[in-house]
Amino acid sequence: MDRPSIDLDWERQRAWVEIDRAALRHNVCQIQALVAPATKIMAVVKADAYGHGAIEVARTLVAAGVEWLAVATIPEGIELRAAGIVAPILVLGAIDTDVQVRAICQWELQPTICTIAQATLISKAIAQLAPRKPLHVHLKLDTGMSRLGANWQQAVAVYRELHALPYLEIASLYSHLATADDLDPTVMELQVDRFERSQAAIRAAGYTLPMLHLANSAGILVGDRLHYQLVRPGLILYGLYPAPHLASAIDLRPVLSVRARITQVRDITAGTGVSYGYRFIADRDLTIAVVEIGYADGIPRRLSDRLQAIVRGQLVRQIGTITMDRIMLDVSQIPDLQVGEIVTMLGADGNNKIGADDWATELGTISWEILCGFKQRLPRISVN
Ligand SMILES: Cc1ncc(COP(=O)(O)O)c(C=O)c1O
């Protein structure tokens, strides 16, 4: 299920996402150095690897020593399998139909189980298949996120049922942290405590514990008590910090840059309105550049008139409303700018850089949302 390949002539591309594989490898090394040698990394590559392009990212990660991958949905897992990736893949989302179970089995994915009903459905669906192979499943406990998972107080009851069902092998017990990036560790400690009490209860019921995992990016940076046998980094793989106070724990390099080309350079006189709604009116004569990237590519329209870009290493301001396919920049300070020159929207050029965090702060959102905003219209180019 590889995407249709387009003959991309990079010299003439209007806009693209640049993926720095060396930065990705660097971030993996940094995580490997933080966790114990026996602790495995499960790279979270859902949502097209946080907008970075799942196939290329997964290949690079696996080559860098990452042993596990996690996706949110079955189609995301199939996309990786169809591209020839053989690493074990955990599907983080819930499944509740026979069709999903068949796809999971066919593509050798590993599902998350949150309820006895799901486990029973999976077991019964496998019983209808030929050949009937046992499936590795992962029991998720809700220890305080109030999202997916069996209530941690029912851990033993659910574990017992799962264990007794044919065709299911419990590969791991896991949970997800709600507040690991908070300065105040109270809720996180409570979740760790509940996770550990669940483990103790399962052990006390006579079972040998499977692989355990809890830590997202922030959980990894908080300390090794949360690492168990496996960690599930997302954001830090892509080179961004989950919170400023965790930045000293690791040295990361942003993996993604977004660049676009100038298609027109024009002079406008004082009083000229720019773009839809004339939210910008030139207060003096200006030179403006029209750049081939817009909100359909992932540039948030709400950043209109608040965005900066880098041209020839210099920061310039974006002016007027961001449109679907293009934006305008005030490039009056840059002499003799040419059509075809490259504009950096995110990333570094010369001594300047703009990060997803900068946009997130300006918008009052999180960098995760900014990264996931770069969808398929922008081709991904790998460098390094
Ligand atoms: C279950 C689970 N584990 C790990 C992660 C990775 O989170 P982060 O990007 O904060 O590392 C996610 C992402 O949302 C998740 O849903």
The ligand as an SDF file (V2000), in Angstrom:
LIG
                    3D

 16 16  0  0  0  0  0  0  0  0999 V2000
    0.0790    5.2270   24.2140 C   0  0  0  0  0  0  0  0  0  0  0  0
    1.1080    6.2070   23.7750 C   0  0  0  0  0  0  0  0  0  0  0  0
    2.3890    6.0010   24.1010 N   0  0  0  0  0  0  0  0  0  0  0  0
    3.3660    6.8540   23.7380 C   0  0  0  0  0  0  0  0  0  0  0  0
    3.0810    8.0020   23.0400 C   0  0  0  0  0  0  0  0  0  0  0  0
    4.1940    8.9440   22.6820 C   0  0  0  0  0  0  0  0  0  0  0  0
    4.0150   10.1810   23.2960 O   0  0  0  0  0  0  0  0  0  0  0  0
    5.1010   11.3410   23.1840 P   0  0  0  0  0  0  0  0  0  0  0  0
    4.9930   11.8930   21.8080 O   0  0  0  0  0  0  0  0  0  0  0  0
    4.7100   12.3170   24.2130 O   0  0  0  0  0  0  0  0  0  0  0  0
    6.4150   10.6950   23.4330 O   0  0  0  0  0  0  0  0  0  0  0  0
    1.7660    8.2630   22.6860 C   0  0  0  0  0  0  0  0  0  0  0  0
    1.4260    9.4960   21.9700 C   0  0  0  0  0  0  0  0  0  0  0  0
    0.4330   10.1290   22.1080 O   0  0  0  0  0  0  0  0  0  0  0  0
    0.7360    7.3530   23.0720 C   0  0  0  0  0  0  0  0  0  0  0  0
   -0.5390    7.5620   22.7630 O   0  0  0  0  0  0  0  0  0  0  0  0
  1  2  1  0
  2  3  1  0
  2 15  2  0
  3  4  2  0
  4  5  1  0
  5  6  1  0
  5 12  2  0
  6  7  1  0
  7  8  1  0
  8  9  2  0
  8 10  1  0
  8 11  1  0
 12 13  1  0
 12 15  1  0
 13 14  2  0
 15 16  1  0
M  END
$$$$
